[in-house]
Amino acid sequence: MADMPTFNNLSLERHGNVFVLTMQKPPENRLNSAYCQEMIRAYRTVENILGSGSEGAVITRGNDTKFWCTGLELDESDKNPFANTDGFYPLIHTILDFPFPTIALLTGHTFGGACPLALAHDYRIMNSRRGFISMPPVNLGLHFDGIGALPRLKLRPQVARKMLLEANRWTGKEALEDGIVDVVAEPEEMLDVALEMGAKWAPKAKMGVYALLRQELWGDAIKKFQRISYVHGRMTSAPAKVKI
């Protein structure tokens, strides 16, 4: 479309009032501060196009069926201790505070920091044939401030424990059974399922209170990530003892 800007390692497509943001960053759509800021720019672009009090939704998907996102570029924080407070945390906060429904279309593997990224979305659709979802920091000796907030608020206590303290790996079917995702779909049908879901829930944003009502549900996490974002007075993560 003529009014659609371009992005680095991202594409943004419009299907009516449902926007599809496709991550296209090698390797494995890993997140660094610049890429997180680029994703934020894409979300803000959708806001500007739709305007306040309108219908709309955003789908965030991977660019293939092998990976959705494999988390953070851990080496960046070794050189820049503020990488995550400038990038990852503001991205999570942006999604949690977004005025339109959001859908994570988990096309493939979803590991590490990609788990809170997926949980920040309102809905999750997972590939039925391939890909695991797992958060392995307990195995890596790695800690991020606020990493347990979304599992604690959005998942059953036993499932949150499996995710954070046991580094469990779920298939799509298993993730659906444990309530981590809302739908599983065949790879070739995933986008259509997501577009249908986006069109279904897009009208809920019309009255302009979607983000406010979301805060009633997940406000503890929203406030926590907001406090961490752009805070340069303290360390917010412990360096990994194991690199993947």
N, C-alpha and C positions, 0 to 999 in steps of 0.2 A: 504493500500500500504506500501511497505517496507520503503520508504523514507518519510513517513508521520509521524511527531512527534505526541505525545499525549499532550493533554491540560487539564487543570482543569476546569471541568464543561462546556466543549466545545467539539464538534467533528468537524473534518474537513474532508470532502470527496471530491474526485475528479471525475468529469464526463467529460472526455476529458480535455478541457482547461477551463471548468467552475467549480469553487470550491463552495461547500456548507458548510457554517459555521453555525452550529446549537447550539444555546444557551441552556444550560441545568443546569442552576443554580437556586436552590430553595432559597427563594420563588419567584416565578413569574419573574425569570431572572432579578432581580433588580441589579443595577450597583453599585459596590464599586470600590475603586482605584485598588485593586489587580485584580479584574475581568476585568476592563477596560484594564489594562496592559496585561492581558492574551489574550484578544481579539486583541490588537495591535500585540502581538507576532504571532497570527494566520494570520493576514493580512501580516505581514512581511514574514512569511513562504511562503505564496502564491507568493509574489514578488520574493523570492529567487528561488523557484521552476520554475517559468515561465521565469525569467530573463528579461532583458530589450529588448524592441523592438519586443515583441511577442504578440500573441493573448491570451486573457483571460478575465475572469469576476469572480466576487464573489457575492454569494447570502448569506444574513444573515437572518436566520429564527429562529422562536421559536420552542420548542420541542413538543408543543401540540397545539390544536386548541382553547385553553382557553386564553392563554397569549402569546404575543410576548415579551413584556418587560413592566414593570410598573415603570420605572424610577430609580431614585437614592435611595440608602440606606441613608436616611436623617440623621439617628442617627450617621453615621460615621463622618460627618462634625462637629457634636457637640464635638467630642473628638479630631478630627484632622482637623484644619481649612484649611489644604492644600490637603485634600483628592481629591477634584475635580480638582485642578490644576495639580495633579500628575496622575490623571486617566481619568476622564470624558472629560476634554477639549483636552488632547492629543489624545484620541480616536476619537473625532469628527474631529480634524485636520487631523488625519491619513486617515480617510475615504474621507474627502474633497480633500486631496492631493494625493489620491491613483492613480497609473498609469493605472489602468484597470477599466472598468465600474463596478458599484456596484448596487445591487438590494436588497432592504429591503422586505422580504417576511413576511408580517404582518399576522401571523397565528391567532392572537387573540388580546386581549386588548393591546393597546399602549397608555400608560399614562405618563404624566409628562415629565421628561427628555428623555423618549423614543421618544417623538415627534421630538426634534432636531436630535436625533440619526437617526430616520427614514428619516428626511428631508435631512440629510447629504448625503444619498445615491442618486445615479443618478435616480433610478426608484423605485417605490413602488407598490407592489401588495398586495391587502387586501382581507381578508376572506369575502365572500359574505353572509355568514349565521350568523356569530357571531363575537363579538368583536367591541369595540368602539375605536376611536382615540380622545384623549383629552389632553389638557395641562392646569392643574388647579392651577398654582401658585397664580393667583389673588385671589382664594378662600382660600388659605393657608397662605397668608401673606408672600410669599416666592419669592425671587428674585435671579437670577443667572446672572452674567455679560454676556452679549452677547446672552441672551435667545431669543431676538426678531430678531436677525440677519437673520437667515434662513427663518422664516416666512415672514419677510419683503421682502427678495430677491426672494423667490421662489413661493409665493402665491399672489393672488390679494389682494389689500389693504383691502377690506371688509372681505375677508376670514382670513387674518392675524389678523385683529381686533377681529373677532369671536374667533380665537384660543387663542390669548394672553390676551385680555381684557375681554372676556366674558366666557372663559372656556367652550366653546361649545363642545358637544359630537357628533361625526359623526359616523354613521354606514358606512359600506363599500360603499353602494350605494350613500349615501350623500357625502362621501369623494371624490368619483369619480366625482360627479356633480360639486363640488367646486374645483376640480383640485388638491386636496391634494395627491391622488394616481392616478396611470396611468391605472390600471387594477383591477377589482374585479374578483375573481374566486371561484368556489366551493371548499370546503376544501380538498376533495380527488383529485382535479386537480391542486391545487396551485403549488406544486413543479414542475410538468410537464410544467406548464405555465412559471414559473420562469426559468427553464432550457432552454426552447425554447427562451425566451427573452435573457438570457445570451449568448446562442450560436449565436443569431442574432447580438448582439452588441460587442461581444468579438473581432472580427477582427478590430474594430475601434481603438484598442490600438496598433496595429501592427507598426504604423509609429512613435510611441514614443512621441506623442504630446498630448495625451488625457488629462493628468493632466494639462498641460499648457493651453489648450483651456478651460478646466473647470474653471481655475482661471480667465479667461476673463469674465466668467458669474458670478461667486460667489466669486470673489477675496476679496471683502470687508469682507465677513464672514471668509474666510480662514485666512486672516491676523489677524483678531480680535481674533480668537481662538488660533492662533499661539502665539500671544502676551500674552494671558492669561496663556497658558500652562507653567507649571513649574515656575510661578512667585510667589515668596514667600515674596514679599515686601508689599503686601496689601491684604485685604480681598476681595474675589471675589463673595461672596454670603451673603445674609441675612438669619439667621436661621428661619425656618418655625414657625409660631405661632400656626399652627394646624398640627398634625401628622396623616397620614393615614396608 
